[in-house]
């Protein structure tokens, strides 16, 4: 940060204050207008200022704009964004760390930006120095410890046309750090009178899905799941899918009690379905989400989102054509699931672990005259009958495929169950509540027991498709 602060700043701010008082009393004249004062503030932002002076300048500039707005309201939105951009450039040139009073300054800028036309925002927040500083604030917790400010920067980031390679890495880094603070109820569903991150978050996620930004995430997550070394990439994918499905539940509840307009609820459903398709069931992501652990996460999300859509259609009859398009999209995803060889374990999981939900969805869609052609049929899982107790997962009570021992509790669960637990934040043994770590000998595979299970399965007279372990019901730990 530059050490030299403009010595004339106090006098410039004092003159601006005096001139505003004169204008409020006598009105504009040939020698003094509100725009003259705003221009003097914009010029001041070209110098190095303290956080206190930036705040004062923003206050005076905004006061001048508000008074000018009464005379020419048509120019207000763009000029307000120009004021916010000038203040941000002032901070960017000085390379300020967003702490203390600088947090207040950035929050004031975000207030001016929020609700602005995305086209206007894109046009005024695209210079490289500005983008680099914003990305540093967004992605570096040491540069800006305040996660609310960093999340709010999505409002600006979402308007950028596309992400270059390094920009995409910074955005991903920030999202991976901040995902634990994102809440579907608070941030990702419209709430009357309260600013929401729903549209910016969706826009950023869609931009990341283009190009190669996510490829490295999928590759690393796949390796992590296969080696039982769950890391940030796998946990982030899990968190994204959880948020996508959770926001449809929130929308359904708010629509039912009249806290959400039907049009907004429809947008939540449509955008959630888009994110499910591109993040879980695209050609790039299928391999990662077909592995144990993430497979169970994908199954739960598909069921939740489909259930929300089916339950909300009667309240969205005004938009029946768009509802029908959503049903077609769900059916297309189900067709991908049914026909993709990599996803047959997911089909088995849906049929055996989500039978009640499948029956309910089938009945409701049939009654509404919009049956899902590729919806799997539920089946009864009777493989545990006459099954040796040691072959059964102690948490899901289904027959294991790849048993692992949780060393702190000496309890055996399936590898898929362990991976599901490792994806949670924090990762805890459900029996002892002690932390699970992949690098401190918390668990081990049991190959001999796995062989016994395979022999037992082969000995059954009418073997079913191998059972995919049920998704364990564990407590959600929100920060």
N, C-alpha and C positions, 0 to 999 in steps of 0.2 A: 504494500500500500504506500502511496506517496505521502511523505511527511509534510510537505509544504502545503498548507491550507491557505486559501485566498484571504488576504488580510482585509480586503474591501467588502467581504461578504456581509458583515453586520450592517454596514451603511446601506448596501443595496437592499437588504431585507427591510430595513427601517424605512427607506424611501418608498418601497412598494407598499408597505403598510399605510403610510401617510397618504399616498395617492389613492389607495382603495377607499380610505375614509372620505377623501375629497369627492371621489366619483359617486359614492353612495349618497352624498349630500347634494351635489350639484349636477350629477349626470355627466355623460361624455361631452367632450368639446373637440374643437379642431386640434388642440394641442395635447390632449390627454384622453386616451380610450382604455377600456379594459384590456384590449388586446396588446396595448403598449406594455402594460404591467406583466401580462403573461409572457411576452417576448423577453422582457428583462429577466424573468425567472428562467426561461429556457437558455438564455445566454449565460446565466449564472451556473447552470448545470454543466457547462462546458469547462468549468474550473474544478479544482479539488475542494471538496467540502467535507465537513464533519457530519456525522450522523444527525446531530441536532439541527444543523443548518439545512440538510436535505429535507428533514421533516418539516421545518418551518417554510422552506421554499415550496414544498408540495402543498402545504396548507394555503399559502398565499396564492399560488398558481390556480388551485382548485376554486378558491373564493372568486378570483377574477373570472374564471370560466363560467361559474354558476351565474354570476351577475350578467356576463355577456350572453349567456344562454337565453335570458329573458328577451334579448334583442334579436338574436339570430340562432334559434335552436337547431337549425339544420346542420350547422357546422360543429355542434357540441361533441358527438361521439368520437370523431377523428381527432379533434384537438385534445380531448381528454386522454386518448391513447398516446398522443405525441408527448404530452406532459409526463405520462408514466414512463415512456421510452427514454426521454431525456434524463430522468432521474436514475433509471436503471443503467444507462450508459455512463453516467457520472460514477456510479458504484463500480461498474465493470472496469472502467479505466483505472480506478484506484485499486482494483483487485481486492476489495474489502471482504473480510470474512463475516458471515452473517451471524453475528452474536450481539448481545446487548441491544443498544438503540438501533443498530442496523437491522435487527429483526423487525422493529416497528416500521422502519422505512420500507422494507420489502413488503410487509403486510399492507401498507398503504398503497403501494404500487399495484399489488394483486387486487385490491379492492377496486381500483380504477379500471383494471383490465377485465375483471370478472363481469360477464354479461355483455361485453363488447362483441361486435360483429367479428366472427373468425377471420373474414377476409381482411378487415381493417387491421386486426392483430397481426396477421401474417405479413401484411405490408410494412408494418412499423417495427417488428421484432425479428428481422432476418439478417442483420449484419453479423458477420463472423465473430467479432469481439464480443458482441452481445450474446450470441448463441453459446460461445465457449464458456463465458462466465455463468450463464444460466445452467448449463450442463454440469459445470463444476459444483455449483451450489446443490443441484439436484442429486448428484451421485456421490458426493464426498461428505460423510457425516462429520468429519473434523472441520470442514469448511462451513457447514451449517448443521448444528445439532438438532434444530427444531424440525421434526418430521412433518408437522402440519404445513409449514412454509414450503417444504420440499414437495409435498403432495400437491399443494395449490399451484406450483409451477407447471403442472400438467396442463393447466389452462392455456399457457403460452406454447409449450412444447407441442401440444396436439395440433396447433395450427400450421406448423411447418410442413412444407410440401412433401418432403421425404427425408429419411435419415441416411446420411452418408455412413460409411463403415464405422468410423470412430464415434460418430454421433450415436449410432445404434448401440454400440457397446456401452457408452455412457448411460443411455436411457435404460438399457437392460440392467446395468449395475445398480442404478438408482431404484428401479422397480423391484429387484430382488431384495434389496435392503428394506424397502418400504412396504412390501406386501403384507408383512405381519401387522402393520398398523392400519391397513385398509380394512374397512368394515362394510359389508354389503348394505346393512341397514342405514348406516350413517353417511356413506359416501357414494354408493353406486345405484341408488334408486331415487327418483325425483321425490322431493319433500316440499310441500307448499311453503313458499316463503324462505326456504333455506337453500343456499347455494349447494349444488351437487357436483361431484366429479364424474358423474355417469357418462356424459358425452365425451369429455376429454380423455378419460381412461379408455373408453371403447375405441376412440380414434387412434390413440397411441398404440393400443394392442393390434389393431388392424394394420397400421403402418409397419409394425415390427414383423408381422407375418409375411410381408412382401420382401423379396430379396433373400439374403442368406443370413439375416440377423439371428434367427432362432436355431439354425442348423447345429451350431456348436453346443447350444443348450441341450438339444435332443440327444446328441451323441454322448455328452458327458453324463446326462441323467441315465441313459441306458447302461453305461458302464457301471455307474454307481449302484443301480438296482441289481445288476447281475453279480456284482462282487460283494453285495451287502454292505457297501460303504456309502450310504446315503449322504449326499452333500447338498449344497445350496441350490444347484440346478434342479435336482429332483424335487426338493421341497418347494421350490418356486412353482414348478409345473403343477404340483399337487395343490398349492394354494390358489393358483389361478383358476383351476377347475372347480375348487370348492366355492370360490367367490362367484363364478359364473352361475353355478346352480343355486347358491344361496340367495342371490338377488331375485330369482324368479319366485322363491318362497316369500320373500319380503313383499314383492309386488302383489302377489296373490292375497296376502293378508291385508295390505293397505287398500286394495280394490274392494275387498269384501266389506270393509267398514267405511268406505267412502272417502278415504284419505288420499286416493290416487285416481286421477282421471283415466278413463278407459283408453284414451289415445296414448297416454304415457305408459300405462301397463303394457299395451301392445308393443311399444318400442322396446321396453325391457325384455320381453319375450323374444322378439325378433333378433335383437342384438346378442342375447345370450345364446340363441341357437346358432348364430353366425360364429361366435367365438368357440362354441363347442365343436363345430364342424372344422374350423381351421386349426384349432390348437390340439384337438384330440384325434379326429378322424380324417385328417388330410394324409396324403401320401408321404409327407415328411415326418409325421408324428406317429403313425400307426405302429411302427416297430417299437418305439419307446413305450407306448401305452398298451402294448400287448404283453409286456413283461409283468411278472408277479408284483403285486403291490399297487402299481399304477393302474393295472387292469381293473382292480376292485374299485379304485377311485373313478375310473371312466364309467363303470357300470352304474355306480350310485348317481353320478351326474346325469347320465342319459335317462335314468328312471325319473329322477326329480324334475328335470326340465320337461320331459314328456308329460308327466303327471300335472305339472303346473299349467301347461298349455291346454290339456284336455279339460281341466277343472275350470279354467277361466273363459273358455270359448262361449259358454252361455251368456256371460256378462259382456262379451265383445261382439255380439251379433251385428252391431252397426258396421263392423269391419269384417264381415264374413269372408270376403274375397281374400283379404290378407291372412285371415285365420286358416283358410284352406291352403294357402301357400305354405304356411308354417307346418301344417300337417304333412304336406307333400315333402317338405324338407326333412322332417322327422323320419318319414318312410324311406327317403333316400339314404339317410344315415343308417337306418336299420338294415337296408339292403347291403350297404357296404360291410356292416358287421357280419351279416349272415353269409355273405359270399367270399369274404376275405379269409384265406387259410390261416393267416396269423392271428385272427380274432376269434377262432373257434372256442378257445378257453373263455373268452368274454361271453360268447353265446351260452356256454354251459353255466357260467356264473349267473347270467340273467335268468335262465330257466329254473335253476335250483335255489338261488338265494333271494330272488325277487319275484317268486311265483305269484304271491298275492297281488303285488302291484301290477304285474302283467295281466292277470285276470281282470282286475278293476279297469285298467286302461282299455282292454279289449271290449269289455261290456259297455263302457261309456261311449267309445268311438262308434260302436255298432248301433247303439241307440240314437246317436246323433247323425247317423248315416254317412260317417266318414271313417270307415274301418281302415286300420293300418295293415296293409297287405303283407309286410315283412316282419310284423311283430312276432317274436318267438313265443311258443306255447310253453306254459309252465309245466314242470314235471315234479313229481314227488321224489325227494332224495331219500331213498331207503337203504343207502349203502352202509349206514351205521348199524343196521340190524345184523346181529350175529358177528359184528366186527369186534375184534379184540380191543379192549379199552385203550391200550397203549398206542393204537393207531389213530386215535381221535384227538384232534386239536383241543387243547384245554380251554380255549377262549371261544371258538366258534362252534365246537362240537361237530365238526365235519371231519371226514377222513382226510388225513394229511397226504400230501404228495412228496414234500421235501421237508422232513421234520428238522427242527433246530431246538437246542436246549438253551433256555434262559438261565444263566448260571446263578444269578442272585436268588432266584426262587426255586431253581431246580424243576421247572415246569417246562413241558414240551409243547411247542406250537408249530404250526406250519410256517414255512419260509415266507409265504405271502402275508400271513398275519404279522410276522416280525417286521417285514418291510412296511406294512401299513403303520405300525407303531413308530418306526424310525422316521416316517414322513411327517409325524406330528411335531409340533413345537410346544413344549419340550417333549423329547422322546423318553417315555417312562415305561418301566415294567408295570403292567396293570395289576400284578399280584403283590409287589413290594413297594411300588412307587419310587423305586430308585432309577437313576438315569441309565439309559441304554446308549452305549457308544460303540461304534464299529472298530475303534482302535484301542480299546482297553479290555479286550477279552470278556465282553459281557455275554456272549453267546457263542455257540459252535454248532456246526452241522452234524447230523447223525446219519452217516451213509449206511451203516449196517441196518438201522431201523428202516431207512428208506427202502433198502432191498427187500426186507421182510414184507413191507406194505405192497411193493410191486408184485411179489410172489403171491400174496393173498389176493390181490385184485385179479391176477391171471387165473386163480383157482376158482373164481366165481363162475357159476354156470352161465349166467346172462350178464356179462359185464357191461356196465354203462360207460358212457363217455367219462373219462377221468374227472373226478370232482374238483372244481376250482374252489378253494377255501372261501368261506363266507367272509364278508367284510366285518371285522370286529367292531363292536360298539364301544368306543372309548370316549372319555370325556374330552370336550373341546376346551383348550386352554387359550383364552384370548388375553393379550397383554392389557 
